[in-house]
Amino acid sequence: MKNKFKDVSCLVVATGYNAEAVANRIEKVAFSYEMKVQETLINDPMMVEKIKHYIDTGKVSAILVRDLEEIFTNEDAIKELLQFAKDHDVSINEEKKGYQAAIIWDDSDGC
């Protein structure tokens, strides 16, 4: 079976308590799929700006994070980032969801 993640450029993001251990764990997952980790951000004070820069410049195709709610406490900010990533064909994948891509909920249909 072909590895669809091989050579995918990604950004690893870890924040909060035990962020270094989280980053190491996420990096291991990325390496196990033969992804290319461009950078790992750990409790970086410029994290949001760097994430947006990586998305905007096309330097990554995926962002791996434990939980988006650790980066943003505001639901609207999460939706904004997800839309920005979607517009640039970048997948944001959360460890807490088994690395399934985070999706944008459309409140109009009850989701």
Buried (B, 14 or more C-beta within 10 A) or exposed (E): EEEEBEEBBBBBBBBEEEBEEBBBBBBEBBEEBEBBBBBBBBEBEEBBEBBBEBBEEEBBBBBBBBBBEBBBEEEEEBBBBBEBBBEBEBBBBBBEEEBEBBEEEEEEEEE
